[in-house]
Structures are given as structure tokens and as C-alpha cells.
């Protein structure tokens, strides 16, 4: 499938069409913006996802846990 951004050939983009159910999984945050998208996807998934690398998001977004809670997230942040 060609990149959804035209001729730029970004390999990190994904397009999901149709009713594709998301399932919980273990997630490692790859970067700041993509990481927050991973968290939103985990919230929409069935089951419980375990996320590592969350410190990237902590540094990049103020009060991100409040934002997730405002979206209805049920989470437990464990410091390791």
C-alpha cells in the first residue's frame, strides 16, 4: 500500500479501514507523538495493554495522565 502522505514514502504510517477490532498487547512507546497515538489505540482495544517507554510521553506532554483520564482511561502507572 502506498504511503498515505503522497510521495513522501513514510514507512511509519498506517491506515486501518473498516471494522477492525483492536486487541490488547504489550506496547513499547517508539517516540513522543506516535507514542500518544499508541496509548489512544490501547484505550480503544479490548483487554488490558501493558505499556513501556512511557517516560517519553511524561517528558513531552504536561498532565498527560489527566488527559487520558478525561478520555475515560483506566490505568495504573508503575515506576520501574
mmCIF file of the N, C-alpha and C atoms, coordinates in Angstrom:
data_MODEL
# 
_entry.id   MODEL 
# 
loop_
_atom_site.group_PDB 
_atom_site.id 
_atom_site.type_symbol 
_atom_site.label_atom_id 
_atom_site.label_alt_id 
_atom_site.label_comp_id 
_atom_site.label_asym_id 
_atom_site.label_entity_id 
_atom_site.label_seq_id 
_atom_site.pdbx_PDB_ins_code 
_atom_site.Cartn_x 
_atom_site.Cartn_y 
_atom_site.Cartn_z 
_atom_site.occupancy 
_atom_site.B_iso_or_equiv 
_atom_site.pdbx_formal_charge 
_atom_site.auth_seq_id 
_atom_site.auth_comp_id 
_atom_site.auth_asym_id 
_atom_site.auth_atom_id 
_atom_site.pdbx_PDB_model_num 
ATOM 1   N N  . UNK A 1 1  ? 0.851   -1.169 0.000  1.00 0.00 ? 1  UNK A N  1 
ATOM 2   C CA . UNK A 1 1  ? 0.000   0.000  0.000  1.00 0.00 ? 1  UNK A CA 1 
ATOM 3   C C  . UNK A 1 1  ? 0.901   1.237  0.000  1.00 0.00 ? 1  UNK A C  1 
ATOM 4   N N  . UNK A 1 2  ? 0.642   2.183  -0.857 1.00 0.00 ? 2  UNK A N  1 
ATOM 5   C CA . UNK A 1 2  ? 1.460   3.392  -0.879 1.00 0.00 ? 2  UNK A CA 1 
ATOM 6   C C  . UNK A 1 2  ? 1.235   4.229  0.378  1.00 0.00 ? 2  UNK A C  1 
ATOM 7   N N  . UNK A 1 3  ? 2.221   5.042  0.691  1.00 0.00 ? 3  UNK A N  1 
ATOM 8   C CA . UNK A 1 3  ? 2.140   5.918  1.854  1.00 0.00 ? 3  UNK A CA 1 
ATOM 9   C C  . UNK A 1 3  ? 0.961   6.867  1.705  1.00 0.00 ? 3  UNK A C  1 
ATOM 10  N N  . UNK A 1 4  ? 0.213   7.068  2.789  1.00 0.00 ? 4  UNK A N  1 
ATOM 11  C CA . UNK A 1 4  ? -0.952  7.940  2.740  1.00 0.00 ? 4  UNK A CA 1 
ATOM 12  C C  . UNK A 1 4  ? -0.579  9.412  2.644  1.00 0.00 ? 4  UNK A C  1 
ATOM 13  N N  . UNK A 1 5  ? 0.716   9.725  2.734  1.00 0.00 ? 5  UNK A N  1 
ATOM 14  C CA . UNK A 1 5  ? 1.172   11.100 2.627  1.00 0.00 ? 5  UNK A CA 1 
ATOM 15  C C  . UNK A 1 5  ? 1.758   11.389 1.247  1.00 0.00 ? 5  UNK A C  1 
ATOM 16  N N  . UNK A 1 6  ? 1.245   10.734 0.236  1.00 0.00 ? 6  UNK A N  1 
ATOM 17  C CA . UNK A 1 6  ? 1.695   11.004 -1.127 1.00 0.00 ? 6  UNK A CA 1 
ATOM 18  C C  . UNK A 1 6  ? 3.051   10.394 -1.426 1.00 0.00 ? 6  UNK A C  1 
ATOM 19  N N  . UNK A 1 7  ? 3.917   11.166 -1.993 1.00 0.00 ? 7  UNK A N  1 
ATOM 20  C CA . UNK A 1 7  ? 5.217   10.679 -2.455 1.00 0.00 ? 7  UNK A CA 1 
ATOM 21  C C  . UNK A 1 7  ? 6.297   10.672 -1.378 1.00 0.00 ? 7  UNK A C  1 
ATOM 22  N N  . UNK A 1 8  ? 5.945   10.916 -0.154 1.00 0.00 ? 8  UNK A N  1 
ATOM 23  C CA . UNK A 1 8  ? 6.956   11.040 0.894  1.00 0.00 ? 8  UNK A CA 1 
ATOM 24  C C  . UNK A 1 8  ? 7.495   9.693  1.370  1.00 0.00 ? 8  UNK A C  1 
ATOM 25  N N  . UNK A 1 9  ? 6.765   8.613  1.141  1.00 0.00 ? 9  UNK A N  1 
ATOM 26  C CA . UNK A 1 9  ? 7.213   7.258  1.458  1.00 0.00 ? 9  UNK A CA 1 
ATOM 27  C C  . UNK A 1 9  ? 7.519   7.045  2.939  1.00 0.00 ? 9  UNK A C  1 
ATOM 28  N N  . UNK A 1 10 ? 6.671   7.571  3.813  1.00 0.00 ? 10 UNK A N  1 
ATOM 29  C CA . UNK A 1 10 ? 6.836   7.331  5.242  1.00 0.00 ? 10 UNK A CA 1 
ATOM 30  C C  . UNK A 1 10 ? 6.491   5.883  5.549  1.00 0.00 ? 10 UNK A C  1 
ATOM 31  N N  . UNK A 1 11 ? 7.408   5.165  6.177  1.00 0.00 ? 11 UNK A N  1 
ATOM 32  C CA . UNK A 1 11 ? 7.173   3.765  6.498  1.00 0.00 ? 11 UNK A CA 1 
ATOM 33  C C  . UNK A 1 11 ? 6.410   3.589  7.803  1.00 0.00 ? 11 UNK A C  1 
ATOM 34  N N  . UNK A 1 12 ? 6.271   4.648  8.592  1.00 0.00 ? 12 UNK A N  1 
ATOM 35  C CA . UNK A 1 12 ? 5.638   4.540  9.897  1.00 0.00 ? 12 UNK A CA 1 
ATOM 36  C C  . UNK A 1 12 ? 4.140   4.787  9.858  1.00 0.00 ? 12 UNK A C  1 
ATOM 37  N N  . UNK A 1 13 ? 3.580   5.091  8.714  1.00 0.00 ? 13 UNK A N  1 
ATOM 38  C CA . UNK A 1 13 ? 2.148   5.394  8.681  1.00 0.00 ? 13 UNK A CA 1 
ATOM 39  C C  . UNK A 1 13 ? 1.330   4.116  8.541  1.00 0.00 ? 13 UNK A C  1 
ATOM 40  N N  . UNK A 1 14 ? 0.121   4.171  9.044  1.00 0.00 ? 14 UNK A N  1 
ATOM 41  C CA . UNK A 1 14 ? -0.790  3.032  8.951  1.00 0.00 ? 14 UNK A CA 1 
ATOM 42  C C  . UNK A 1 14 ? -2.192  3.556  8.705  1.00 0.00 ? 14 UNK A C  1 
ATOM 43  N N  . UNK A 1 15 ? -2.919  2.872  7.859  1.00 0.00 ? 15 UNK A N  1 
ATOM 44  C CA . UNK A 1 15 ? -4.310  3.207  7.593  1.00 0.00 ? 15 UNK A CA 1 
ATOM 45  C C  . UNK A 1 15 ? -5.121  1.953  7.856  1.00 0.00 ? 15 UNK A C  1 
ATOM 46  N N  . UNK A 1 16 ? -6.112  2.072  8.721  1.00 0.00 ? 16 UNK A N  1 
ATOM 47  C CA . UNK A 1 16 ? -6.972  0.934  9.040  1.00 0.00 ? 16 UNK A CA 1 
ATOM 48  C C  . UNK A 1 16 ? -8.345  1.249  8.492  1.00 0.00 ? 16 UNK A C  1 
ATOM 49  N N  . UNK A 1 17 ? -8.834  0.392  7.625  1.00 0.00 ? 17 UNK A N  1 
ATOM 50  C CA . UNK A 1 17 ? -10.143 0.596  7.009  1.00 0.00 ? 17 UNK A CA 1 
ATOM 51  C C  . UNK A 1 17 ? -11.109 -0.466 7.498  1.00 0.00 ? 17 UNK A C  1 
ATOM 52  N N  . UNK A 1 18 ? -12.324 -0.037 7.734  1.00 0.00 ? 18 UNK A N  1 
ATOM 53  C CA . UNK A 1 18 ? -13.354 -0.989 8.116  1.00 0.00 ? 18 UNK A CA 1 
ATOM 54  C C  . UNK A 1 18 ? -13.345 -1.304 9.592  1.00 0.00 ? 18 UNK A C  1 
ATOM 55  N N  . UNK A 1 19 ? -14.243 -2.177 9.987  1.00 0.00 ? 19 UNK A N  1 
ATOM 56  C CA . UNK A 1 19 ? -14.355 -2.539 11.406 1.00 0.00 ? 19 UNK A CA 1 
ATOM 57  C C  . UNK A 1 19 ? -13.261 -3.524 11.805 1.00 0.00 ? 19 UNK A C  1 
ATOM 58  N N  . UNK A 1 20 ? -12.135 -2.994 12.204 1.00 0.00 ? 20 UNK A N  1 
ATOM 59  C CA . UNK A 1 20 ? -11.005 -3.825 12.616 1.00 0.00 ? 20 UNK A CA 1 
ATOM 60  C C  . UNK A 1 20 ? -10.890 -3.762 14.131 1.00 0.00 ? 20 UNK A C  1 
ATOM 61  N N  . UNK A 1 21 ? -11.292 -4.811 14.832 1.00 0.00 ? 21 UNK A N  1 
ATOM 62  C CA . UNK A 1 21 ? -11.214 -4.775 16.295 1.00 0.00 ? 21 UNK A CA 1 
ATOM 63  C C  . UNK A 1 21 ? -9.759  -4.765 16.762 1.00 0.00 ? 21 UNK A C  1 
ATOM 64  N N  . UNK A 1 22 ? -9.482  -3.928 17.740 1.00 0.00 ? 22 UNK A N  1 
ATOM 65  C CA . UNK A 1 22 ? -8.145  -3.862 18.321 1.00 0.00 ? 22 UNK A CA 1 
ATOM 66  C C  . UNK A 1 22 ? -8.104  -4.742 19.558 1.00 0.00 ? 22 UNK A C  1 
ATOM 67  N N  . UNK A 1 23 ? -6.979  -5.439 19.747 1.00 0.00 ? 23 UNK A N  1 
ATOM 68  C CA . UNK A 1 23 ? -6.809  -6.328 20.892 1.00 0.00 ? 23 UNK A CA 1 
ATOM 69  C C  . UNK A 1 23 ? -5.648  -5.828 21.731 1.00 0.00 ? 23 UNK A C  1 
ATOM 70  N N  . UNK A 1 24 ? -5.759  -5.986 23.032 1.00 0.00 ? 24 UNK A N  1 
ATOM 71  C CA . UNK A 1 24 ? -4.702  -5.565 23.948 1.00 0.00 ? 24 UNK A CA 1 
ATOM 72  C C  . UNK A 1 24 ? -3.404  -6.300 23.634 1.00 0.00 ? 24 UNK A C  1 
ATOM 73  N N  . UNK A 1 25 ? -2.302  -5.620 23.896 1.00 0.00 ? 25 UNK A N  1 
ATOM 74  C CA . UNK A 1 25 ? -0.985  -6.216 23.682 1.00 0.00 ? 25 UNK A CA 1 
ATOM 75  C C  . UNK A 1 25 ? 0.041   -5.462 24.510 1.00 0.00 ? 25 UNK A C  1 
ATOM 76  N N  . UNK A 1 26 ? 1.272   -5.938 24.512 1.00 0.00 ? 26 UNK A N  1 
ATOM 77  C CA . UNK A 1 26 ? 2.369   -5.218 25.134 1.00 0.00 ? 26 UNK A CA 1 
ATOM 78  C C  . UNK A 1 26 ? 2.856   -4.182 24.126 1.00 0.00 ? 26 UNK A C  1 
ATOM 79  N N  . UNK A 1 27 ? 3.025   -2.948 24.581 1.00 0.00 ? 27 UNK A N  1 
ATOM 80  C CA . UNK A 1 27 ? 3.401   -1.847 23.697 1.00 0.00 ? 27 UNK A CA 1 
ATOM 81  C C  . UNK A 1 27 ? 4.645   -1.171 24.244 1.00 0.00 ? 27 UNK A C  1 
ATOM 82  N N  . UNK A 1 28 ? 5.604   -0.884 23.366 1.00 0.00 ? 28 UNK A N  1 
ATOM 83  C CA . UNK A 1 28 ? 6.761   -0.066 23.726 1.00 0.00 ? 28 UNK A CA 1 
ATOM 84  C C  . UNK A 1 28 ? 6.633   1.249  22.965 1.00 0.00 ? 28 UNK A C  1 
ATOM 85  N N  . UNK A 1 29 ? 6.617   2.361  23.683 1.00 0.00 ? 29 UNK A N  1 
ATOM 86  C CA . UNK A 1 29 ? 6.450   3.670  23.078 1.00 0.00 ? 29 UNK A CA 1 
ATOM 87  C C  . UNK A 1 29 ? 7.675   3.980  22.209 1.00 0.00 ? 29 UNK A C  1 
ATOM 88  N N  . UNK A 1 30 ? 7.464   4.195  20.885 1.00 0.00 ? 30 UNK A N  1 
ATOM 89  C CA . UNK A 1 30 ? 8.611   4.422  19.999 1.00 0.00 ? 30 UNK A CA 1 
ATOM 90  C C  . UNK A 1 30 ? 9.098   5.868  19.973 1.00 0.00 ? 30 UNK A C  1 
ATOM 91  N N  . UNK A 1 31 ? 8.197   6.822  20.145 1.00 0.00 ? 31 UNK A N  1 
ATOM 92  C CA . UNK A 1 31 ? 8.545   8.241  20.113 1.00 0.00 ? 31 UNK A CA 1 
ATOM 93  C C  . UNK A 1 31 ? 7.392   9.020  20.727 1.00 0.00 ? 31 UNK A C  1 
ATOM 94  N N  . UNK A 1 32 ? 7.548   10.323 20.818 1.00 0.00 ? 32 UNK A N  1 
ATOM 95  C CA . UNK A 1 32 ? 6.567   11.139 21.532 1.00 0.00 ? 32 UNK A CA 1 
ATOM 96  C C  . UNK A 1 32 ? 5.187   11.132 20.881 1.00 0.00 ? 32 UNK A C  1 
ATOM 97  N N  . UNK A 1 33 ? 5.084   11.604 19.652 1.00 0.00 ? 33 UNK A N  1 
ATOM 98  C CA . UNK A 1 33 ? 3.766   11.718 19.021 1.00 0.00 ? 33 UNK A CA 1 
ATOM 99  C C  . UNK A 1 33 ? 3.162   10.359 18.697 1.00 0.00 ? 33 UNK A C  1 
ATOM 100 N N  . UNK A 1 34 ? 3.972   9.494  18.160 1.00 0.00 ? 34 UNK A N  1 
ATOM 101 C CA . UNK A 1 34 ? 3.478   8.152  17.871 1.00 0.00 ? 34 UNK A CA 1 
ATOM 102 C C  . UNK A 1 34 ? 3.083   7.418  19.140 1.00 0.00 ? 34 UNK A C  1 
ATOM 103 N N  . UNK A 1 35 ? 3.819   7.688  20.214 1.00 0.00 ? 35 UNK A N  1 
ATOM 104 C CA . UNK A 1 35 ? 3.532   7.036  21.485 1.00 0.00 ? 35 UNK A CA 1 
ATOM 105 C C  . UNK A 1 35 ? 2.170   7.389  22.032 1.00 0.00 ? 35 UNK A C  1 
ATOM 106 N N  . UNK A 1 36 ? 1.790   8.659  21.922 1.00 0.00 ? 36 UNK A N  1 
ATOM 107 C CA . UNK A 1 36 ? 0.469   9.038  22.416 1.00 0.00 ? 36 UNK A CA 1 
ATOM 108 C C  . UNK A 1 36 ? -0.610  8.371  21.569 1.00 0.00 ? 36 UNK A C  1 
ATOM 109 N N  . UNK A 1 37 ? -0.361  8.232  20.287 1.00 0.00 ? 37 UNK A N  1 
ATOM 110 C CA . UNK A 1 37 ? -1.302  7.522  19.412 1.00 0.00 ? 37 UNK A CA 1 
ATOM 111 C C  . UNK A 1 37 ? -1.416  6.061  19.825 1.00 0.00 ? 37 UNK A C  1 
ATOM 112 N N  . UNK A 1 38 ? -0.295  5.459  20.219 1.00 0.00 ? 38 UNK A N  1 
ATOM 113 C CA . UNK A 1 38 ? -0.323  4.083  20.714 1.00 0.00 ? 38 UNK A CA 1 
ATOM 114 C C  . UNK A 1 38 ? -1.220  3.982  21.947 1.00 0.00 ? 38 UNK A C  1 
ATOM 115 N N  . UNK A 1 39 ? -1.114  4.975  22.835 1.00 0.00 ? 39 UNK A N  1 
ATOM 116 C CA . UNK A 1 39 ? -1.945  4.957  24.044 1.00 0.00 ? 39 UNK A CA 1 
ATOM 117 C C  . UNK A 1 39 ? -3.430  5.062  23.710 1.00 0.00 ? 39 UNK A C  1 
ATOM 118 N N  . UNK A 1 40 ? -3.776  5.906  22.755 1.00 0.00 ? 40 UNK A N  1 
ATOM 119 C CA . UNK A 1 40 ? -5.177  6.043  22.353 1.00 0.00 ? 40 UNK A CA 1 
ATOM 120 C C  . UNK A 1 40 ? -5.676  4.721  21.770 1.00 0.00 ? 40 UNK A C  1 
ATOM 121 N N  . UNK A 1 41 ? -4.853  4.080  20.949 1.00 0.00 ? 41 UNK A N  1 
ATOM 122 C CA . UNK A 1 41 ? -5.237  2.781  20.381 1.00 0.00 ? 41 UNK A CA 1 
ATOM 123 C C  . UNK A 1 41 ? -5.411  1.739  21.481 1.00 0.00 ? 41 UNK A C  1 
ATOM 124 N N  . UNK A 1 42 ? -4.528  1.760  22.481 1.00 0.00 ? 42 UNK A N  1 
ATOM 125 C CA . UNK A 1 42 ? -4.643  0.811  23.597 1.00 0.00 ? 42 UNK A CA 1 
ATOM 126 C C  . UNK A 1 42 ? -5.935  1.032  24.362 1.00 0.00 ? 42 UNK A C  1 
ATOM 127 N N  . UNK A 1 43 ? -6.351  2.292  24.488 1.00 0.00 ? 43 UNK A N  1 
ATOM 128 C CA . UNK A 1 43 ? -7.603  2.583  25.173 1.00 0.00 ? 43 UNK A CA 1 
ATOM 129 C C  . UNK A 1 43 ? -8.806  2.036  24.403 1.00 0.00 ? 43 UNK A C  1 
ATOM 130 N N  . UNK A 1 44 ? -8.711  2.032  23.086 1.00 0.00 ? 44 UNK A N  1 
ATOM 131 C CA . UNK A 1 44 ? -9.817  1.556  22.263 1.00 0.00 ? 44 UNK A CA 1 
ATOM 132 C C  . UNK A 1 44 ? -9.833  0.033  22.142 1.00 0.00 ? 44 UNK A C  1 
ATOM 133 N N  . UNK A 1 45 ? -8.745  -0.613 22.499 1.00 0.00 ? 45 UNK A N  1 
ATOM 134 C CA . UNK A 1 45 ? -8.623  -2.066 22.350 1.00 0.00 ? 45 UNK A CA 1 
ATOM 135 C C  . UNK A 1 45 ? -9.387  -2.804 23.440 1.00 0.00 ? 45 UNK A C  1 
ATOM 136 N N  . UNK A 1 46 ? -9.772  -4.018 23.108 1.00 0.00 ? 46 UNK A N  1 
ATOM 137 C CA . UNK A 1 46 ? -10.374 -4.906 24.104 1.00 0.00 ? 46 UNK A CA 1 
ATOM 138 C C  . UNK A 1 46 ? -9.266  -5.519 24.945 1.00 0.00 ? 46 UNK A C  1 
ATOM 139 N N  . UNK A 1 47 ? -9.432  -5.492 26.260 1.00 0.00 ? 47 UNK A N  1 
ATOM 140 C CA . UNK A 1 47 ? -8.446  -6.079 27.156 1.00 0.00 ? 47 UNK A CA 1 
ATOM 141 C C  . UNK A 1 47 ? -7.540  -5.038 27.777 1.00 0.00 ? 47 UNK A C  1 
ATOM 142 N N  . UNK A 1 48 ? -6.463  -5.522 28.401 1.00 0.00 ? 48 UNK A N  1 
ATOM 143 C CA . UNK A 1 48 ? -5.522  -4.663 29.116 1.00 0.00 ? 48 UNK A CA 1 
ATOM 144 C C  . UNK A 1 48 ? -4.181  -4.688 28.396 1.00 0.00 ? 48 UNK A C  1 
ATOM 145 N N  . UNK A 1 49 ? -3.713  -3.525 27.993 1.00 0.00 ? 49 UNK A N  1 
ATOM 146 C CA . UNK A 1 49 ? -2.398  -3.401 27.358 1.00 0.00 ? 49 UNK A CA 1 
ATOM 147 C C  . UNK A 1 49 ? -1.370  -2.990 28.405 1.00 0.00 ? 49 UNK A C  1 
ATOM 148 N N  . UNK A 1 50 ? -0.145  -3.477 28.254 1.00 0.00 ? 50 UNK A N  1 
ATOM 149 C CA . UNK A 1 50 ? 0.961   -3.110 29.131 1.00 0.00 ? 50 UNK A CA 1 
ATOM 150 C C  . UNK A 1 50 ? 1.927   -2.271 28.301 1.00 0.00 ? 50 UNK A C  1 
ATOM 151 N N  . UNK A 1 51 ? 2.201   -1.052 28.775 1.00 0.00 ? 51 UNK A N  1 
ATOM 152 C CA . UNK A 1 51 ? 2.970   -0.080 28.009 1.00 0.00 ? 51 UNK A CA 1 
ATOM 153 C C  . UNK A 1 51 ? 4.297   0.214  28.698 1.00 0.00 ? 51 UNK A C  1 
ATOM 154 N N  . UNK A 1 52 ? 5.384   0.147  27.926 1.00 0.00 ? 52 UNK A N  1 
ATOM 155 C CA . UNK A 1 52 ? 6.701   0.541  28.427 1.00 0.00 ? 52 UNK A CA 1 
ATOM 156 C C  . UNK A 1 52 ? 7.196   1.741  27.623 1.00 0.00 ? 52 UNK A C  1 
ATOM 157 N N  . UNK A 1 53 ? 8.173   2.436  28.152 1.00 0.00 ? 53 UNK A N  1 
ATOM 158 C CA . UNK A 1 53 ? 8.711   3.612  27.480 1.00 0.00 ? 53 UNK A CA 1 
ATOM 159 C C  . UNK A 1 53 ? 7.875   4.857  27.683 1.00 0.00 ? 53 UNK A C  1 
ATOM 160 N N  . UNK A 1 54 ? 7.029   4.828  28.682 1.00 0.00 ? 54 UNK A N  1 
ATOM 161 C CA . UNK A 1 54 ? 6.086   5.919  28.940 1.00 0.00 ? 54 UNK A CA 1 
ATOM 162 C C  . UNK A 1 54 ? 6.786   7.224  29.323 1.00 0.00 ? 54 UNK A C  1 
ATOM 163 N N  . UNK A 1 55 ? 8.063   7.128  29.745 1.00 0.00 ? 55 UNK A N  1 
ATOM 164 C CA . UNK A 1 55 ? 8.783   8.336  30.146 1.00 0.00 ? 55 UNK A CA 1 
ATOM 165 C C  . UNK A 1 55 ? 8.917   9.342  28.995 1.00 0.00 ? 55 UNK A C  1 
ATOM 166 N N  . UNK A 1 56 ? 8.905   8.875  27.754 1.00 0.00 ? 56 UNK A N  1 
ATOM 167 C CA . UNK A 1 56 ? 8.918   9.797  26.610 1.00 0.00 ? 56 UNK A CA 1 
ATOM 168 C C  . UNK A 1 56 ? 7.690   10.696 26.620 1.00 0.00 ? 56 UNK A C  1 
ATOM 169 N N  . UNK A 1 57 ? 6.549   10.114 26.916 1.00 0.00 ? 57 UNK A N  1 
ATOM 170 C CA . UNK A 1 57 ? 5.311   10.888 26.938 1.00 0.00 ? 57 UNK A CA 1 
ATOM 171 C C  . UNK A 1 57 ? 5.268   11.783 28.176 1.00 0.00 ? 57 UNK A C  1 
ATOM 172 N N  . UNK A 1 58 ? 5.771   11.288 29.283 1.00 0.00 ? 58 UNK A N  1 
ATOM 173 C CA . UNK A 1 58 ? 5.813   12.105 30.504 1.00 0.00 ? 58 UNK A CA 1 
ATOM 174 C C  . UNK A 1 58 ? 6.593   13.394 30.278 1.00 0.00 ? 58 UNK A C  1 
ATOM 175 N N  . UNK A 1 59 ? 7.700   13.295 29.547 1.00 0.00 ? 59 UNK A N  1 
ATOM 176 C CA . UNK A 1 59 ? 8.528   14.480 29.293 1.00 0.00 ? 59 UNK A CA 1 
ATOM 177 C C  . UNK A 1 59 ? 7.903   15.412 28.267 1.00 0.00 ? 59 UNK A C  1 
ATOM 178 N N  . UNK A 1 60 ? 7.126   14.860 27.344 1.00 0.00 ? 60 UNK A N  1 
ATOM 179 C CA . UNK A 1 60 ? 6.637   15.655 26.226 1.00 0.00 ? 60 UNK A CA 1 
ATOM 180 C C  . UNK A 1 60 ? 5.260   16.269 26.380 1.00 0.00 ? 60 UNK A C  1 
ATOM 181 N N  . UNK A 1 61 ? 4.440   15.716 27.252 1.00 0.00 ? 61 UNK A N  1 
ATOM 182 C CA . UNK A 1 61 ? 3.075   16.220 27.411 1.00 0.00 ? 61 UNK A CA 1 
ATOM 183 C C  . UNK A 1 61 ? 2.806   16.518 28.878 1.00 0.00 ? 61 UNK A C  1 
ATOM 184 N N  . UNK A 1 62 ? 2.442   17.757 29.165 1.00 0.00 ? 62 UNK A N  1 
ATOM 185 C CA . UNK A 1 62 ? 2.098   18.116 30.539 1.00 0.00 ? 62 UNK A CA 1 
ATOM 186 C C  . UNK A 1 62 ? 0.772   17.463 30.919 1.00 0.00 ? 62 UNK A C  1 
ATOM 187 N N  . UNK A 1 63 ? 0.718   16.949 32.107 1.00 0.00 ? 63 UNK A N  1 
ATOM 188 C CA . UNK A 1 63 ? -0.515  16.397 32.680 1.00 0.00 ? 63 UNK A CA 1 
ATOM 189 C C  . UNK A 1 63 ? -1.171  15.369 31.757 1.00 0.00 ? 63 UNK A C  1 
ATOM 190 N N  . UNK A 1 64 ? -0.366  14.543 31.103 1.00 0.00 ? 64 UNK A N  1 
ATOM 191 C CA . UNK A 1 64 ? -0.950  13.601 30.151 1.00 0.00 ? 64 UNK A CA 1 
ATOM 192 C C  . UNK A 1 64 ? -1.851  12.577 30.832 1.00 0.00 ? 64 UNK A C  1 
ATOM 193 N N  . UNK A 1 65 ? -1.578  12.263 32.102 1.00 0.00 ? 65 UNK A N  1 
ATOM 194 C CA . UNK A 1 65 ? -2.452  11.308 32.777 1.00 0.00 ? 65 UNK A CA 1 
ATOM 195 C C  . UNK A 1 65 ? -3.838  11.907 33.002 1.00 0.00 ? 65 UNK A C  1 
ATOM 196 N N  . UNK A 1 66 ? -3.898  13.215 33.253 1.00 0.00 ? 66 UNK A N  1 
ATOM 197 C CA . UNK A 1 66 ? -5.196  13.879 33.385 1.00 0.00 ? 66 UNK A CA 1 
ATOM 198 C C  . UNK A 1 66 ? -5.955  13.839 32.059 1.00 0.00 ? 66 UNK A C  1 
ATOM 199 N N  . UNK A 1 67 ? -5.216  14.004 30.965 1.00 0.00 ? 67 UNK A N  1 
ATOM 200 C CA . UNK A 1 67 ? -5.836  13.971 29.640 1.00 0.00 ? 67 UNK A CA 1 
ATOM 201 C C  . UNK A 1 67 ? -6.385  12.585 29.335 1.00 0.00 ? 67 UNK A C  1 
ATOM 202 N N  . UNK A 1 68 ? -5.613  11.552 29.677 1.00 0.00 ? 68 UNK A N  1 
ATOM 203 C CA . UNK A 1 68 ? -6.095  10.187 29.457 1.00 0.00 ? 68 UNK A CA 1 
ATOM 204 C C  . UNK A 1 68 ? -7.312  9.888  30.323 1.00 0.00 ? 68 UNK A C  1 
ATOM 205 N N  . UNK A 1 69 ? -7.256  10.312 31.579 1.00 0.00 ? 69 UNK A N  1 
ATOM 206 C CA . UNK A 1 69 ? -8.398  10.098 32.476 1.00 0.00 ? 69 UNK A CA 1 
ATOM 207 C C  . UNK A 1 69 ? -9.629  10.815 31.953 1.00 0.00 ? 69 UNK A C  1 
ATOM 208 N N  . UNK A 1 70 ? -9.436  12.000 31.378 1.00 0.00 ? 70 UNK A N  1 
ATOM 209 C CA . UNK A 1 70 ? -10.548 12.744 30.800 1.00 0.00 ? 70 UNK A CA 1 
ATOM 210 C C  . UNK A 1 70 ? -11.189 12.033 29.622 1.00 0.00 ? 70 UNK A C  1 
ATOM 211 N N  . UNK A 1 71 ? -10.412 11.156 28.985 1.00 0.00 ? 71 UNK A N  1 
ATOM 212 C CA . UNK A 1 71 ? -10.940 10.355 27.876 1.00 0.00 ? 71 UNK A CA 1 
ATOM 213 C C  . UNK A 1 71 ? -11.550 9.039  28.363 1.00 0.00 ? 71 UNK A C  1 
ATOM 214 N N  . UNK A 1 72 ? -11.483 8.802  29.671 1.00 0.00 ? 72 UNK A N  1 
ATOM 215 C CA . UNK A 1 72 ? -12.074 7.591  30.225 1.00 0.00 ? 72 UNK A CA 1 
ATOM 216 C C  . UNK A 1 72 ? -11.102 6.457  30.443 1.00 0.00 ? 72 UNK A C  1 
ATOM 217 N N  . UNK A 1 73 ? -9.813  6.729  30.386 1.00 0.00 ? 73 UNK A N  1 
ATOM 218 C CA . UNK A 1 73 ? -8.815  5.671  30.564 1.00 0.00 ? 73 UNK A CA 1 
ATOM 219 C C  . UNK A 1 73 ? -8.779  5.185  32.005 1.00 0.00 ? 73 UNK A C  1 
ATOM 220 N N  . UNK A 1 74 ? -8.592  3.893  32.157 1.00 0.00 ? 74 UNK A N  1 
ATOM 221 C CA . UNK A 1 74 ? -8.391  3.271  33.454 1.00 0.00 ? 74 UNK A CA 1 
ATOM 222 C C  . UNK A 1 74 ? -6.967  2.733  33.421 1.00 0.00 ? 74 UNK A C  1 
ATOM 223 N N  . UNK A 1 75 ? -6.057  3.345  34.184 1.00 0.00 ? 75 UNK A N  1 
ATOM 224 C CA . UNK A 1 75 ? -4.653  2.969  34.079 1.00 0.00 ? 75 UNK A CA 1 
ATOM 225 C C  . UNK A 1 75 ? -3.984  2.992  35.432 1.00 0.00 ? 75 UNK A C  1 
ATOM 226 N N  . UNK A 1 76 ? -2.838  2.330  35.483 1.00 0.00 ? 76 UNK A N  1 
ATOM 227 C CA . UNK A 1 76 ? -2.008  2.291  36.675 1.00 0.00 ? 76 UNK A CA 1 
ATOM 228 C C  . UNK A 1 76 ? -0.577  2.503  36.218 1.00 0.00 ? 76 UNK A C  1 
ATOM 229 N N  . UNK A 1 77 ? 0.032   3.608  36.623 1.00 0.00 ? 77 UNK A N  1 
ATOM 230 C CA . UNK A 1 77 ? 1.414   3.889  36.260 1.00 0.00 ? 77 UNK A CA 1 
ATOM 231 C C  . UNK A 1 77 ? 2.338   3.298  37.303 1.00 0.00 ? 77 UNK A C  1 
ATOM 232 N N  . UNK A 1 78 ? 3.158   2.365  36.872 1.00 0.00 ? 78 UNK A N  1 
ATOM 233 C CA . UNK A 1 78 ? 4.137   1.767  37.761 1.00 0.00 ? 78 UNK A CA 1 
ATOM 234 C C  . UNK A 1 78 ? 5.498   2.338  37.440 1.00 0.00 ? 78 UNK A C  1 
ATOM 235 N N  . UNK A 1 79 ? 6.176   2.869  38.421 1.00 0.00 ? 79 UNK A N  1 
ATOM 236 C CA . UNK A 1 79 ? 7.540   3.347  38.227 1.00 0.00 ? 79 UNK A CA 1 
ATOM 237 C C  . UNK A 1 79 ? 8.459   2.145  38.355 1.00 0.00 ? 79 UNK A C  1 
ATOM 238 N N  . UNK A 1 80 ? 9.354   1.994  37.392 1.00 0.00 ? 80 UNK A N  1 
ATOM 239 C CA . UNK A 1 80 ? 10.285  0.865  37.431 1.00 0.00 ? 80 UNK A CA 1 
ATOM 240 C C  . UNK A 1 80 ? 11.700  1.344  37.483 1.00 0.00 ? 80 UNK A C  1 
# 
